[in-house]
Amino acid sequence: MEILEDKISPSEDYKKRIAEFCCDCGLETDPEKIYEMFKKGVFSQPPLEIKAIDDDFEDYDPLFKIG
């Protein structure tokens, strides 16, 4: 996977602070692992379904509809 950077890319200090935050919070930073987690979440079955219990809320519509 190629990462392209240009003159408006974040500074090294900014990148370091983001990396420290991710480490402190136990967040995944490997792009390939993040992609696999995303893919598993999108294609998981049964799909997440949330129904509103009153008129103050709306039913949840999945972001990705499969099938």
Secondary structure, 3 states (H helix, E strand, C coil): CCCCCCCCCCCHHHHHHHHHHHHHHCCCCCHHHHHHHHHHHHCCCCCCCCCCCCCCCCCCCCCCCCC
